[in-house]
Amino acid sequence: MADLRVGAVVSALIVAVSGGAWAAAPPTSASAHGGGPAAQQLYVAPWGSDRWPGTFERPFATPARAQQAVRAGTGAMTSDIVVNLRGGTYRLSAPLRMSEARGDSGRGGHRVVYRAYGYGTALQEPVTLSGGREIRGWRPDPARRGVWRADVGALDTRQLYVGGRRAARAGQGDGIPGKLKVTSGGLTTTSAVPRGWRVPEDIELRFRFAYVEGRCGVAGVSRGPGDLTTIRMDQPCWRLARDLYGAELLAMPSDVENSPSFLGKPGSWYLDRSRPGRHELLYRPRAGEDMGRAKVTAPVLETLVSGTGSPGRPVHDIAFEGLTFAHAGWLAPSEPAGFAAAWSMYLRPGKGERADEPRLLTVPGNVAFRTAERITFRGNRFVHLGAQGLEFSENSSHNTVDGNVFTDISDGGVVLGVLPPDTKGSNRGNRITNNWIHHIAADHHAASGIWDTGGRETTIAHNQVDHVPYTGILSGPSDDLRGLMRGNRIVGNRVFATNRLLADGGGIYLRGEQGTSHADGAVVSGNAVTGSAYGEWNVGIYTDDSSNWITVRDNAVHSYRASIGGCSEEWGDRPVRNIRYRGNFWDDAVPDWLPRRDYPGGWPPAPDCGDPHDLEFKDNTRLTPADPAADCAARPACAAIVDRAGPQPSYRRGLGLRP
């Protein structure tokens, strides 16, 4: 129903030398991806120098200098080039931007590999590529007992991390008191409380309803006629939000954020920007935090690593292994157009001849590759990020995301395909496998762990997605775009604890045309989707509006509000049709408010939805509703689905999951 209109091998022990952690040089290794001539090795270390040659004994100091050396060597590659990053945090002064035109791609069947030193061994060194800066010089705030402040110059940020944990922007924690009325320019309320909010022009109101959430900034607060309080809202955000959500929702803000008036909760912060170029951070420490010693980091960069090709010349054959990507932000929601949003998309005013039509954009990846092929991310961590974790878009094919962890990210984990505003593109053969995606969508709750917006032959397999506020895995375009998706496989994933905050999503959510027949349609198979009976409406395997040509087989689905189902939208020739259900185990849950059909699943009726077409049910087993988990465990075939789902055994320890 969620329809949106609008490694090198290491053999020696680490020893302490000259204050740094050093290891003996590794033996010459074969090509980074096995076989062939020995790879060319470059080294980077925090104690190195960019005037040095990048050898083991005399490493470079920065990844950017190593990138220059790579570019000098890719034109005549006879083996892989491996950039070995020694342990430490590399604070990037600018994004690492990779392009086909400037020589960042591998050549002649060889790759360029950026790798944590010792990757894949017990001596792998921890490496972080950080887009943030440390905040120091904390002192007690004389005006607020228990609050500390630090000078930060012109810094602007929407995220702050203290002791490795995300801190919360100062918020009131609930809506606006009094009787509210929506106007063309904002809100009025019978309460005088908002007139006491300090620095109202920094405040944002957040709006949440069902599957959408957005926010707009406040322009000012004043006393109005009849002793009402007038809250003027930023434009054009307010206009965009009214068009998207409607006035009824805007009369029910769910939170008020970002004022020094709201600094009462430990772990909350506020950025005072009242003096241009002389901003100050205010923070109320959590119990036990010593601001004289605490490590505080604020994002500065919005992009950590990017790769860009051009039509017919994709950036290609680059790998990243064993790295942590951290501390990048995203400031677009702070603009006057705010964040009128649904899913991982937001609106901006139209341009030129289409000025009256808002543009739909996608929250970008803090690591993003566009027009890219054979890019590999393996064994990395994406953490403390302010946008989406990883993006592949604009005709990107045959890329691999394998064995990574995505957590503490403001928006989604992985997004790929035809991203708005694009409506066309070819994205083939991408593989998202054996990843653990959890506790994402920390700021923008209406995001998904994985979203394939328009791919062909995409494989999303053996991932674990859990503890997310909205949907686990989403397959389908944002709008009714046909002919994009074909031959996709969502196989062997472990999904649970989804929809913990927002409704009308699912564990595995599909929408739109997925092929031209069952032969080339989507297959959803061998997944265990459980334990998410939150709110009024969510679906384990959700085939929603205009879903077409999907086979759902051999899955274990239970403890959602509905096991299967969706809204079949008859208007505009957009019904759910041609769905096969074979050999599944489910509890066939349906919420109390939804009448049961003569066939399994939760299928909302008219006027919003109609009857799905051409459903096929064969050899499915209903689990005991009172305790479906125990019933599944007692059935060998069902238990085997659960046991095999999620990251494969060889990945689990590296991801931090139990064997």
ZAMARGU-4260 file (C-alpha; in steps of 0.2 Angstrom, whole numbers, plus 5000, padded with zeros to 4 digits):
<rodrens>
0) 5000/5000/5000 | 5015/5011/5001 | 5013/5020/4985 | 5022/5037/4982 | 5014/5048/4970
5) 5021/5063/4968 | 5223/4950/5006 | 5242/4952/5007 | 5248/4936/5017 | 5256/4941/5033
10) 5267/4929/5043 | 5277/4939/5056 | 5271/4945/5073 | 5267/4964/5076 | 5281/4973/5086
15) 5282/4990/5093 | 5294/5001/5083 | 5297/5020/5085 | 5280/5022/5093 | 5270/5014/5079
20) 5264/4997/5076 | 5275/4988/5063 | 5275/4971/5055 | 5288/4962/5045 | 5286/4964/5027
25) 5275/4951/5019 | 5282/4939/5006 | 5278/4943/4988 | 5261/4938/4985 | 5252/4932/4969
30) 5239/4943/4960 | 5226/4950/4972 | 5212/4939/4965 | 5222/4923/4964 | 5234/4916/4951
35) 5244/4926/4938 | 5259/4937/4941 | 5263/4944/4958 | 5254/4960/4963 | 5262/4977/4963
40) 5262/4982/4982 | 5260/5000/4988 | 5259/5005/5006 | 5251/5019/5016 | 5254/5022/5035
45) 5249/5036/5047 | 5268/5037/5051 | 5273/5038/5033 | 5276/5053/5021 | 5269/5058/5005
50) 5287/5062/4999 | 5292/5044/5002 | 5290/5030/4988 | 5276/5020/4995 | 5286/5005/4999
55) 5284/4994/5015 | 5299/5003/5023 | 5294/5020/5017 | 5276/5021/5015 | 5265/5035/5009
60) 5255/5045/5023 | 5238/5047/5014 | 5227/5037/5003 | 5226/5052/4991 | 5245/5050/4988
65) 5243/5032/4985 | 5229/5035/4972 | 5241/5046/4962 | 5254/5032/4962 | 5240/5020/4956
70) 5235/5032/4942 | 5253/5032/4936 | 5253/5013/4935 | 5237/5008/4928 | 5241/5012/4910
75) 5253/4998/4909 | 5247/4985/4921 | 5253/4968/4921 | 5246/4963/4938 | 5235/4969/4951
80) 5240/4985/4960 | 5237/4983/4979 | 5237/4998/4991 | 5240/4991/5008 | 5234/5003/5022
85) 5242/5001/5038 | 5232/5002/5054 | 5225/5018/5060 | 5212/5032/5056 | 5215/5042/5040
90) 5205/5058/5041 | 5202/5063/5023 | 5203/5081/5018 | 5193/5078/5002 | 5184/5063/4995
95) 5193/5050/4986 | 5186/5053/4969 | 5189/5039/4956 | 5186/5040/4938 | 5189/5031/4922
100) 5196/5046/4913 | 5209/5049/4926 | 5216/5031/4927 | 5208/5024/4943 | 5202/5008/4935
105) 5211/4991/4933 | 5217/4986/4916 | 5220/4971/4906 | 5210/4960/4917 | 5219/4966/4933
110) 5212/4976/4948 | 5216/4990/4959 | 5214/4985/4977 | 5213/4996/4992 | 5215/4984/5007
115) 5218/4984/5026 | 5236/4977/5028 | 5234/4959/5033 | 5217/4957/5026 | 5210/4940/5028
120) 5222/4935/5042 | 5223/4935/5060 | 5235/4950/5059 | 5223/4961/5049 | 5225/4979/5055
125) 5210/4990/5058 | 5209/5004/5046 | 5196/5019/5045 | 5193/5031/5031 | 5185/5045/5041
130) 5177/5061/5034 | 5176/5069/5051 | 5186/5080/5063 | 5189/5078/5081 | 5181/5091/5092
135) 5192/5097/5106 | 5193/5111/5119 | 5177/5107/5128 | 5173/5118/5143 | 5158/5120/5154
140) 5144/5131/5147 | 5142/5146/5160 | 5124/5148/5156 | 5118/5130/5157 | 5123/5118/5171
145) 5129/5101/5165 | 5131/5107/5147 | 5148/5108/5139 | 5153/5119/5124 | 5167/5119/5111
150) 5172/5131/5097 | 5171/5123/5080 | 5173/5138/5068 | 5162/5136/5052 | 5158/5118/5055
155) 5140/5113/5050 | 5134/5096/5054 | 5118/5086/5058 | 5127/5071/5067 | 5139/5070/5081
160) 5148/5055/5089 | 5154/5054/5106 | 5164/5039/5112 | 5160/5030/5096 | 5141/5032/5099
165) 5129/5043/5090 | 5123/5057/5100 | 5105/5064/5098 | 5101/5081/5092 | 5092/5091/5106
170) 5074/5087/5104 | 5058/5091/5114 | 5053/5073/5112 | 5035/5075/5107 | 5024/5087/5097
175) 5018/5105/5099 | 5006/5108/5113 | 4989/5116/5111 | 4976/5116/5097 | 4985/5116/5080
180) 4979/5123/5064 | 4988/5122/5047 | 4990/5137/5036 | 4999/5141/5020 | 5014/5148/5029
185) 5015/5136/5044 | 5005/5132/5060 | 4996/5141/5073 | 4993/5135/5091 | 4983/5140/5106
190) 4999/5137/5117 | 5011/5150/5121 | 5025/5137/5124 | 5033/5139/5107 | 5036/5157/5110
195) 5049/5152/5123 | 5059/5141/5112 | 5076/5148/5110 | 5084/5151/5092 | 5068/5146/5083
200) 5075/5148/5066 | 5086/5132/5070 | 5072/5122/5075 | 5065/5108/5064 | 5048/5099/5065
205) 5047/5081/5061 | 5032/5073/5054 | 5028/5054/5054 | 5013/5044/5047 | 5012/5026/5042
210) 5026/5023/5030 | 5032/5041/5028 | 5043/5053/5038 | 5050/5070/5034 | 5055/5087/5042
215) 5054/5105/5039 | 5063/5120/5047 | 5055/5134/5057 | 5057/5151/5050 | 5051/5160/5066
220) 5039/5160/5080 | 5028/5175/5085 | 5013/5180/5094 | 4998/5181/5083 | 4980/5188/5083
225) 4969/5182/5097 | 4984/5177/5108 | 4988/5163/5096 | 5006/5158/5093 | 5011/5158/5074
230) 5025/5146/5069 | 5031/5151/5052 | 5039/5137/5042 | 5053/5137/5029 | 5048/5138/5011
235) 5048/5129/4999 | 5048/5115/5012 | 5031/5119/5019 | 5023/5119/5002 | 5032/5103/4996
240) 5027/5095/5012 | 5009/5100/5011 | 5008/5093/4993 | 5016/5077/4998 | 5008/5073/5015
245) 4992/5084/5016 | 4987/5096/5029 | 4980/5083/5041 | 4997/5075/5044 | 5006/5092/5046
250) 4994/5096/5060 | 5002/5082/5070 | 5021/5085/5071 | 5029/5070/5080 | 5044/5079/5086
255) 5052/5096/5088 | 5071/5097/5087 | 5087/5107/5087 | 5085/5121/5100 | 5096/5125/5115
260) 5080/5124/5125 | 5079/5106/5122 | 5096/5101/5130 | 5089/5093/5145 | 5092/5075/5140
265) 5110/5067/5143 | 5118/5063/5126 | 5110/5077/5117 | 5118/5091/5107 | 5115/5107/5098
270) 5125/5117/5086 | 5125/5136/5089 | 5127/5145/5072 | 5122/5162/5078 | 5139/5169/5074
275) 5144/5165/5056 | 5161/5157/5056 | 5162/5155/5075 | 5150/5141/5078 | 5149/5132/5095
280) 5144/5115/5099 | 5134/5112/5115 | 5133/5095/5123 | 5126/5087/5139 | 5136/5072/5143
285) 5130/5055/5147 | 5133/5047/5164 | 5152/5043/5166 | 5157/5054/5151 | 5173/5065/5154
290) 5173/5079/5141 | 5191/5082/5145 | 5195/5064/5138 | 5180/5060/5127 | 5183/5057/5109
295) 5171/5068/5099 | 5169/5067/5080 | 5159/5078/5069 | 5157/5074/5050 | 5164/5086/5038
300) 5164/5077/5021 | 5148/5071/5013 | 5157/5059/5002 | 5171/5047/5007 | 5174/5038/4991
305) 5166/5040/4974 | 5168/5032/4957 | 5161/5040/4941 | 5162/5033/4923 | 5154/5040/4907
310) 5142/5032/4895 | 5152/5017/4887 | 5167/5020/4899 | 5162/5014/4916 | 5175/5016/4930
315) 5179/4997/4933 | 5189/4984/4942 | 5192/4992/4959 | 5191/4983/4975 | 5190/4988/4994
320) 5193/4975/5007 | 5194/4976/5026 | 5191/4995/5028 | 5179/5005/5039 | 5170/5020/5031
325) 5165/5032/5044 | 5160/5050/5048 | 5152/5057/5033 | 5137/5068/5034 | 5123/5075/5023
330) 5117/5093/5024 | 5103/5094/5012 | 5089/5092/5025 | 5095/5109/5032 | 5091/5118/5016
335) 5076/5129/5015 | 5068/5115/5005 | 5070/5103/5020 | 5066/5085/5019 | 5049/5082/5013
340) 5052/5063/5010 | 5046/5046/5008 | 5056/5030/5008 | 5074/5036/5004 | 5068/5050/4993
345) 5064/5068/4995 | 5057/5083/4985 | 5065/5098/4978 | 5056/5112/4968 | 5055/5110/4949
350) 5066/5119/4937 | 5063/5128/4920 | 5047/5124/4911 | 5043/5111/4924 | 5044/5123/4939
355) 5027/5118/4945 | 5032/5100/4946 | 5043/5095/4961 | 5058/5084/4957 | 5060/5068/4966
360) 5078/5064/4972 | 5086/5050/4981 | 5097/5051/4997 | 5114/5048/4990 | 5127/5036/4996
365) 5142/5042/5007 | 5151/5030/4997 | 5144/5030/4979 | 5149/5023/4962 | 5140/5028/4946
370) 5142/5021/4929 | 5153/5007/4937 | 5157/4989/4933 | 5166/4975/4943 | 5168/4986/4958
375) 5170/4975/4974 | 5167/4979/4992 | 5172/4964/5003 | 5174/4963/5022 | 5171/4982/5026
380) 5161/4991/5039 | 5150/5006/5035 | 5147/5015/5051 | 5143/5033/5058 | 5136/5039/5041
385) 5124/5053/5038 | 5116/5048/5021 | 5115/5030/5013 | 5129/5018/5016 | 5133/5012/4998
390) 5126/5017/4982 | 5128/5010/4964 | 5118/5019/4951 | 5117/5026/4933 | 5120/5011/4923
395) 5131/5001/4935 | 5133/4982/4932 | 5142/4966/4939 | 5147/4974/4955 | 5149/4964/4971
400) 5145/4969/4989 | 5150/4954/5000 | 5153/4951/5018 | 5151/4969/5024 | 5143/4977/5040
405) 5131/4992/5038 | 5126/5000/5055 | 5123/5017/5063 | 5118/5025/5046 | 5106/5039/5045
410) 5097/5032/5030 | 5098/5015/5021 | 5112/5002/5020 | 5114/4998/5001 | 5104/5006/4987
415) 5107/5002/4968 | 5098/5003/4952 | 5088/5017/4943 | 5087/5030/4957 | 5076/5045/4955
420) 5076/5057/4946 | 5082/5044/4933 | 5068/5034/4925 | 5079/5024/4913 | 5095/5014/4915
425) 5103/4997/4913 | 5110/4989/4929 | 5114/4970/4928 | 5121/4956/4937 | 5125/4965/4954
430) 5127/4954/4969 | 5123/4959/4987 | 5128/4944/4998 | 5133/4939/5015 | 5131/4956/5023
435) 5124/4961/5040 | 5113/4976/5040 | 5106/4982/5056 | 5101/4997/5066 | 5101/5009/5051
440) 5089/5023/5046 | 5094/5032/5062 | 5089/5049/5056 | 5078/5046/5041 | 5067/5031/5047
445) 5058/5028/5031 | 5073/5019/5023 | 5077/5001/5019 | 5091/4990/5023 | 5093/4985/5004
450) 5084/4994/4990 | 5086/4988/4972 | 5076/5001/4962 | 5078/4994/4945 | 5090/4980/4942
455) 5091/4965/4931 | 5099/4948/4937 | 5102/4956/4954 | 5106/4943/4967 | 5102/4948/4985
460) 5107/4932/4995 | 5112/4927/5012 | 5111/4944/5020 | 5105/4947/5038 | 5094/4962/5040
465) 5087/4966/5057 | 5082/4980/5069 | 5077/4993/5056 | 5063/5005/5058 | 5055/5002/5041
470) 5058/4989/5027 | 5071/4975/5027 | 5074/4972/5008 | 5065/4982/4995 | 5064/4977/4977
475) 5055/4988/4965 | 5056/5006/4957 | 5049/5021/4966 | 5036/5024/4953 | 5026/5014/4940
480) 5041/5011/4929 | 5040/4996/4918 | 5053/4986/4909 | 5067/4989/4921 | 5067/4973/4932
485) 5070/4956/4926 | 5078/4939/4933 | 5081/4945/4950 | 5084/4933/4965 | 5081/4936/4983
490) 5087/4920/4991 | 5092/4914/5008 | 5091/4930/5018 | 5087/4931/5037 | 5076/4946/5040
495) 5068/4950/5057 | 5064/4965/5068 | 5059/4976/5054 | 5045/4990/5054 | 5050/4994/5072
500) 5044/5012/5070 | 5035/5014/5054 | 5020/5004/5047 | 5015/4998/5029 | 5032/4990/5025
505) 5039/4972/5026 | 5053/4960/5029 | 5054/4958/5010 | 5044/4971/5000 | 5041/4970/4981
510) 5032/4981/4970 | 5031/4984/4951 | 5034/4974/4936 | 5047/4961/4940 | 5048/4953/4923
515) 5038/4947/4908 | 5033/4930/4914 | 5037/4918/4928 | 5052/4912/4918 | 5061/4929/4920
520) 5052/4936/4934 | 5058/4938/4952 | 5061/4923/4964 | 5060/4925/4982 | 5066/4909/4990
525) 5074/4901/5005 | 5072/4916/5016 | 5067/4916/5034 | 5057/4932/5038 | 5051/4932/5056
530) 5048/4941/5072 | 5041/4958/5067 | 5023/4960/5073 | 5024/4979/5076 | 5011/4992/5073
535) 4995/4989/5064 | 5001/4984/5047 | 5016/4976/5040 | 5019/4960/5029 | 5033/4947/5030
540) 5034/4945/5011 | 5024/4960/5004 | 5019/4960/4986 | 5012/4977/4985 | 5004/4988/4972
545) 5007/4983/4954 | 5018/4968/4959 | 5019/4956/4944 | 5028/4940/4939 | 5035/4934/4956
550) 5038/4917/4963 | 5038/4915/4982 | 5044/4898/4986 | 5052/4888/5001 | 5052/4902/5013
555) 5048/4902/5032 | 5037/4917/5036 | 5029/4921/5053 | 5025/4933/5067 | 5022/4948/5056
560) 5005/4957/5055 | 5002/4947/5039 | 5013/4934/5032 | 5010/4938/5014 | 4999/4950/5005
565) 4998/4967/4998 | 4986/4981/4991 | 4981/4977/4973 | 4978/4994/4965 | 4965/4992/4952
570) 4966/5011/4946 | 4978/5014/4932 | 4980/4996/4927 | 4991/4993/4942 | 4984/4977/4951
575) 4994/4963/4959 | 4995/4949/4948 | 5004/4933/4943 | 5011/4928/4960 | 5015/4910/4964
580) 5017/4903/4982 | 5024/4886/4983 | 5032/4876/4997 | 5031/4890/5010 | 5029/4888/5029
585) 5019/4903/5036 | 5007/4906/5050 | 4995/4915/5038 | 4993/4929/5050 | 4980/4943/5046
590) 4977/4958/5057 | 4960/4959/5066 | 4954/4973/5056 | 4957/4965/5039 | 4944/4952/5033
595) 4951/4935/5028 | 4949/4930/5010 | 4946/4912/5004 | 4964/4911/5000 | 4980/4914/5011
600) 4987/4932/5015 | 4982/4949/5020 | 4974/4958/5005 | 4966/4974/5009 | 4949/4977/5001
605) 4941/4992/4992 | 4940/5006/4991 | 4959/5008/4992 | 4963/4991/4985 | 4955/4977/4975
610) 4957/4959/4972 | 4974/4952/4966 | 4974/4942/4950 | 4981/4925/4946 | 4988/4920/4962
615) 4994/4902/4963 | 4995/4892/4980 | 5003/4875/4980 | 5011/4864/4994 | 5011/4878/5007
620) 5011/4873/5026 | 5002/4883/5039 | 5011/4885/5055 | 5002/4884/5072 | 4997/4903/5075
625) 4999/4901/5094 | 5018/4897/5092 | 5024/4897/5074 | 5042/4898/5079 | 5041/4882/5089
630) 5030/4874/5075 | 5043/4878/5062 | 5058/4872/5073 | 5048/4855/5075 | 5047/4853/5056
635) 5063/4848/5048 | 5060/4856/5031 | 5055/4873/5040 | 5069/4872/5052 | 5082/4869/5038
640) 5076/4885/5029 | 5079/4895/5045 | 5096/4887/5048 | 5102/4890/5031 | 5096/4908/5030
645) 5107/4923/5033 | 5126/4924/5030 | 5135/4908/5026 | 5145/4900/5040 | 5162/4906/5034
650) 5156/4924/5035 | 5148/4924/5052 | 5163/4927/5063 | 5170/4941/5053 | 5153/4950/5053
655) 5152/4948/5072 | 5138/4936/5071 | 5137/4920/5082 | 5143/4904/5072
</rodrens>
